[in-house]
Amino acid sequence: MDADVLIIGAGLAGLVAGNELIRAGRKVAIVEQENARNLGGQAFWSFGGLFLVDTPMQRRLRVRDSFDLAWQDWQGSAAWDRLDGDLPEDEWAAQWGRAYVEFAAGDKRPWLEEQGVRFTPLVGWAERGSGTAAGHGNSVPRFHVPWGTGTGISEPFADRARAAAEDGMLTFFFRHQVDGLILDGDTVTGVHGTVLAPDDAGRGVPSSRKAVGGFELRAQAVVIASGGIGGNHEQVRRWWPARLGTPPSGMITGVPQHVDGRMLDIAAGAGVRLVNRDRMWHYTEGVRNWDPVWPQHGIRILPGPSSLWFDALGRRLPAPGLPGYDTIGTLTILRNTPDIAQYDHSWFILTQKMIEKEFALSGSEQNPDLTNRDVGLLLRSRLGRGAPPPVEAFKKNGEDFVVADDLTGLVAGMNALTDTALLDRDLIERQIRQRDAELDNPYSKDLQVMGIHNSRRFLGDRLTRTASPHKILDPAAGPLIAVKLHIITRKTLGGIQTDLTGRAFDTAGKPIRGLYAAGEAAGFGGGGAHGYNALEGTFLGGCIFTGRTVGRSLAALL
């Protein structure tokens, strides 16, 4: 035996599982196809927000939350509908979903704080929903921002792993690419694969796939924590569901290229049951990174509620296609509306006053104030004059941004970013003036304007995320800004079906001895704990919860 437990993947789920095993005195091997610079996986690059329920941070901002309300929101968002038949795909997914909400409303925050994670006072209101109490969306703000953003989540576990390696309790096998599982009878006892040539590429930068040898490793149990398919557009298109219309001919990428889904296909080929592979999570507010790390590197805008959203032909999107409300609902509109399905983009139109208050960018590297725990910079960039410096840099350097003093110049600049001039200036002006007329009173029939007023009632949004209501064509709020938006790939919502201990199932629905799965590879629990929609802050949390569960299960078993 090379270890008690062998973990495939050095991302957050694998690190958390390894940490639990090492604390219990078990020896761990982590196999990772990338180099040591990539320890922590996608979590390192993330904004780091976490879904938490009924916290002191919420209560300080006068938010009343509860497990019951969060579970109602989760069920309405998940909309699990594959619960019938001999082998229902959602059987374990729904159980994992409830267990996760219990975790988020229970010991998630204190346990994370014990691990060294620290939280800012900021609580965001993500995925505000589809417009019904029983449907998709967060009824209240639940998006808790840690100090350090994604690094503040991943690095405490990475540091523990590095320390365990020095103590001889953990062995890293970097640049080792798993090609298959080893089975002795009906039990998984190890993995085999290819040793890749050394490559000191920076974190997230594509690395060589040159083979220099082979390997075989054995353990009492194997954990698949290899992530999803977001870096592999071929896989995304392969599993793209008909309900989301046609996949875009062009997409940008929100995760490094090595997030390739390769291990999921290997598992399926070995008889592991994968479910809900047609469920996925891609954002509609992506912009091309002007300073890219990986191919087609995109950054997601985290928008406040005020920007006007137009399709490729210059028509304002209907609800729930509102900024920050319903990711999959908006994606469905953009991909299922017949006369715009051929286009891969949409548009925000906003003012300088809006961008200063409402635009944030997803990613640890795009938030130096929070990532570096710089309180002074945080106050200056979030509460001072002007947009946060990374946002201003995108406005200045990003190829998807247009800035103009008047609407004529703005629309001309927008048309210059497409092969043919698709936008009619007068149509756009008419829609903006219709919206602006709704601001003459403190009430409105316009759903977006109603949402802005609702957002301003939440203290956190009023202070940091929602501009005071104003007319877009008011020169005092200018200049005008347009942003060309792209579909940006991100998360896999389906995956390896697991029970509540993390054991993986075979295609006959029976647990496979010695095989477990965690994180995105397991659909964040059970092969689809989110169902069709995510409430945000739930991806890192799902990696943490499934990793902790698998680690504790194996520590008790071995």
N, C-alpha and C positions, 0 to 999 in steps of 0.2 A: 504494500500500500504506500502511495506517495503522500497521502493525507487522509484524515477522517472524512472530510468533505471537499469536493472539488467544485468550484464556482466558475461558470463560464460568463465572463463579463466583469469589468472593473468599474462599472457605473454605480450609481447610488444604491440600487437594490442589492447588488452583489456585495458592496461594502458594508451595508447594514446587516445583511445576513451573516457575513464573515465576522463582524464585530460581536454579534450575539454568540456565535459558536466559540470564538476565542475567549470570551468572558466565561464560558462554561468549561474551558480547559480543552477544547477540541482543536486539533491541528487542521489548518485550512490551506488549500492551494487555489489561487485565482489565475485563470487562464484568460489572456487578453490579446487580441490580434494587433492592437496598437502599442505604442511605446509608453514608458512611464509618465511622460508629460500629460497623457490623457486620463490619468487617474481621476475618477469622479464623473467621467462620461458627460452626458448632456446636461446634467444638473449644474455643473460648473458654469455653463454658458447662460443659464436661465436667469430670469428676473427673481426667482426664488419664492414667489408668493405661495402661501399655504392656506388652505381652507380649514378654518377653525370655528368652533361653535360656542357661543356664550362665554366669551373671554373677558378678562378685565379691560383689555384694549377696546372692545366693543362697548362695554358698559360705560367707560369714560366718555365715549362719543354718543352716548344715549341711545345705543342700539339694543333692542330687546330681542334676544335670540334664544333658541331652545333646541333640544334634540328633535322634538316633535315637528317643529317648523322646518328644520333642516332635512329631516327624513321625508317630509311631504314634498319639499323642493326636489330632493334627489330622485324620488320615484317619478315625479312629474317630468323630470328631465330625462331620466333613463328610458322610460316607456318600454320596458322589457316586454317583448311580445313573442318570444320563442321559448315558451314554458310548457308546451304540450308535446306529446309523442313519447317514444321509448327513450330517446336520448336528447332531451331538450337542451338547446345551446345555452339558455339563460338560467338553467337550474342553479348552478353554483354562482353565477355572476350576481344574481339578486341577493344571495346570502352574503357574498363578499361586500356588496354595496351597503347593506345594512350594518355589517360589522365595521366598515370603514367610517360610517357616520357616527357610530357609537364611539369609535376611537377619536374622531375629531371633536366630539363633545365631551370626551373623557380625559384620558391621560396623555393625549398626543402632545399638548403644549408643555406640561410639566416634564414629560419624559424627554422631549427634545431639549429643553433647557438643561436637564441633567447631562445631556450629551455635549453641551457647549454651544447650542444654538441660542442666539439672542434676538429679540424682536424689537422693532421700532414701534412707536405709537401709531403708525399709519395703518389704517384698515381701508381697503379699497372695495368698491362695489362693482364686481365683474359680472358678466353674463346676467344682465338685469331681466332678461327673459322675453318670452313670446307674447306676453300681454294678458295671461290668465292666471288666476291664483293656483290652479291645479296643474298648470303646464310647466314648461321649461323655465328655469331661471332662479336666481337667488332673490328671495323676498327681502333680504337685508344684506348690508355689506358684511362679507366674511373673508376677504382676501387680505391676509396678514403678511406684512412685508418684513423679512428678517434683516438685521444688520449683516452686510456682506453680500446681499442678494443671493444668487445661486451658490457662490463660493461659501457663504455663511452656512449653507446647508450641507454642501458636499465635503468641505475641508475638515470639519471635525471628525468625520468618519474616515476620510483619507489619512488624516494624521494618525488616527488609531491604527489603521492598517499598516502604515509605515513603521510605527513603533512595534507592532506585533511581528513584522518581518525582521526587525533588528533583534527581537527576543527569540526568534526561531519558531514562533507559533504559526506564522503565515509565510508561504512561499509564493512569490509572483512569477508567473511565466508570461512575460511580455513578448510580443511578436510571435505568439503561438496562435495559429488559426485552427480552430476545431473543424474537422471535416466529417466527423461521425461519432456516434455513441458506441460504446462497447457493451454488449449484452452477454452475460453468462446465463443461459437459459432464459428465464423471464425477468432477470434482474439486471439493471444498469449498474455497471461496476467501474466505468471509466470513460475516457474519450481518446480519440486518436486524431491526428491532424498534421499540419504543415508548419515547420519552423520557417518564419519569414526572415529575410535579410535584415540586419540591423539598419535602423533609419532614425535619425535624430530630428525628424520633422517637428515643427512646433505643434502645440496643442490645436487640434482641429484641422491641421493642414493634411491633405492627402499624402499617404505614405506608399512606399513600394510594396508590391505583392510578389516580389521575386522569392522563389522557394530556395532554401539552402539545406533542407533536411526534413525529417519527419519526427514525430514523437508519439508516445503513448503514455497516458497517466491513469493510475488506478486509485479508487477511493471507495469508502463504504456507501457514499451517496453522491449524486451529481445534481447541481442546481443550475438551471438555465436562467440566466439574468442578462441576456444579450441585447435587449432593447427591441426596437421596432423597425419600420421600413421607411421612415421619413426622408432618408438620404438617397433613396433609390426610386426615381420617378417611374421606372419600368414596373416595379412592384406596385407602386401607388395606382398606376393605370390598370394593372392586372386585376386589382381587387376593387376598383372604383365601382360603387353601386349605381344601378339604374335610377334609383330614387333621387340621386344627386345630378341627374342629367349626364351630359357628356363631360369627360375630363378635359381640362384646358389643354390646348396644344402646347402652351408654354407655362411653366410654373417656376417659382424661385424656391429656394431650399432653406429651411429654418434650422437644420441640424447638419453636423458634419457628414461627409461622404461615406464614412465607414458605418453609419447607421443604415445598414443595407438589407436587413431582413434575412440574411443568408442562413442564420441558425434556425430560424423558424421553418424554412423549407427542409433543412436537414432533419429537424425533429419530426416533421410530418412524414418524411421519407422513412423514418425509423419506426413508424406506427404510433406516434404521439398524436393525440386528438387536438386539433386546432379548431376553434369555433369563432363565429362572428367576424370573419376576416374582412367582410365588406363594411365594417364600421370603422370610421377613421375621423380624424380631427385636423382639419386644415384651415388656416386663417385666411380671411379675405382682405386684410389690411396690411399686406406685405409691401415693402419697398426694397429696391435693390441697394445693397450695401455699397457705399462709395469707397469703402476700405475693406474689401472682402478677405476672409480667411480661407474659406472653402469654395468650391465651384458653385456658381449661381447663388451665392450667399445672400439671403434675404433677412431683413429685420422686420418684426411686426410692430406696428404702431399700436400702443395702448391708448385708445382715444377717449376723451371725455365725451359728453353727450351732445355737443352743440354743432359740430361740423355737419354740413349738408352733404348727403351721399347721393351721387348720381351714377347711373349706369353708363355704358360706353357710348350711348346715343344721347346722353345729356338729360335723361329723365330721372327725377328724384325717386329713390327706391321706396317702395311701400313698406309699412311695418310687416314683419319685425326687422326689416333691413335698416336699423338705426345703429349708430355707433355705440358699441359696448353692450348690445342687447342680446343678440341671438346669432352666434357664429354659424351654426349649421343652417338655421333658417335663412340667413343672408346668402350663404353659399348656394342653397337650393334655388333662391330667386335668380341669382346670377347665372346658374348653369341650366335652369329649366325654362327660362323665358326665351321663346323661339328666336326672336329677331336679334338677341344679343349673345346667344350661345356660341356664336363664331368668334366672339371677342374674349380676350383673356384678362381684361382690366375693367376697373371702375374708377370713380373719382371722389375725393373729398374736395369741397370748397369751404374755406373758412377765412377768418381774419387773423391779423397779427395778435390781437387781443386774445383770441381763442388759443392759438398755438402756444402762447406764453403760459397759459394756465392749464391747458387740457392735454397737451401732447406729452406722452412718455414713450420710451422705446424699450422693447423687451430685450433683456440680455444684461449679464453682469458687466460687460465691457462698456455698455451704453449708459451706465448709471454709476459713475465714479464716486459720487457723493455717498451713496448707500453702500456700494461695494467696498470702498475704502474707509467706511465708518467715519466720515468727515462731517461732523455736525455743522461746522461753519459753512462749508460748501453746500450742504443740504439746505440750510436756511437761505443762503444767497440764491441758489439755483431754483428752489421750489417756491419760495415766498418773495423773492426780490423781483426787480424789474427785468424784463427780457425772458426769452425762452431758456430752458436749461441748455448749457453749452453743447451737449451731444445733439440735441434737437436742432439747435441753431446751425451746427456743422452739417447736418443733413439738409437743412433748408438751403444752405450756401452751396454745398458740393454734390448733393444727391441728384441724379439724373431724372428722378421722378417728381421733382418739385418745381413749381412755376410761381413766381412772385410778380405782381403787377399793381400799379396804382389805380387802375380802373378795370371794369369788367371786360371791355373790348380787348385790352391788352392781355388780360388773363386768358380769355377764351382762345385768342390767337396763339398764345403760348401752349395751351393744352392741345390744340389741333396740330401744332408742330411736333408733338410727341407721338403721333400716330401716322401710319402710312398714308391714310387719306383723312381729310378734314371731316370728322363725324359730328361735330358739335355746332349747334345753331345758337349764336349769342343771344338772340331775342327770346328763344325758348327758355334758356337758362335764366335770363333776367326776369322773365315773367314768374317763374317758380320761386326765385329768391324774393321777389317783391310780395308774392302771396304769403310766403313764410314770414317776412318782416312785418307785414300788416298784423300778424297775430301777436306782436309784442306791444301793441298800444294799450293792452289791458293786462292785469295780473292773472288772467285766466285765458284759456284758449281751447279751441276744438282740435288743434294740431297735436297729434300724439307726441311728436318730438318736443315741441314747446312745453307741453304738459310734463314731459319727462325732465326737461331742464329745471322747471320750477320744483319738481319733486326732488331732484338731485340737490338743489340748493337748500333744501330742508335738512339734509344730512350734514352735520358740522364738518366731517372730514372732507367731503366733496366741496363744500363752500370755501374751505380754507385752501385746498390744494389742487382740486381736480375739475371745477366747473366755473367757467367765466361768468361774470354777471351778465344777464340776458341783454343782448343788444342786436341792432340790425346789422346784417352783413354788409349792406351797402352804405353804412354810416362811415364817411371818410375818416372820422376820428378813431375808428377801430382798426384802420388799415395799416399796411397795405393788404390787398387780397392775396390769398395763397390757394393754389390747387395742388393736390397730390395724386399722382397716378398710382393706383393700388393694384397689386397682383395677388393671386392665390399663392400662399406660402405653405409648403408641406410641413407637417409637424409630427402628429402622434398617431399610433395604431391603437384603436380601442378594443379590438379583439385579440385573441392569442391562444396560448395553451390553456386548456381547461384544467383547473385544479380544484381540489376540495379545500376546506377551511384550514387544513394544515399545510397546504401548498403542494400536496402530492399531485403529480401529473397523471392524466388518464390516457389510456390507449383508445383506439378507435371503437372498441366494444364497450367503452364506458367504465372500464375497470382501472383502478390505480396501478401504475407501473412501479414495481418495487425498485427502490433506490433512485428514483427520478423526481425532482421537484422543479418548480418554476416560480419566478418572482418578477415584479416590476412590469414594464411594458410588454415583455415577452409573454406574460401571463394575462394580458389585457388588464393589468393593474388589479388582478384578482379574479379567479374563476373563469377567465377568458372573456371578460367584458363587464367589469364592475360599474362602468359608467353608462352602460347601455348605448343609446344613440347620441347622447349629449354629455358634455362635462360642465360642471359648475365653476371651473377654474380654481387654481390652487390645489388641484386634486391629483395632478400627475406626479409631482415630487412626493406628495403625501402618500400616493398609492405605492410608489417605490419603497418608501420608508416602511409602510405598514406591511406590505407583502414580504419585504426582506426581513423585517423583525419577526414576523410570524414563522417564516420558513426556518430562520436561524434557531428560534426557540423550539420549534417542533423537532428539528434534528438533534439539537442539544439534549433534549429529553429522551430521544429514541436511542441514540448511539451509546 
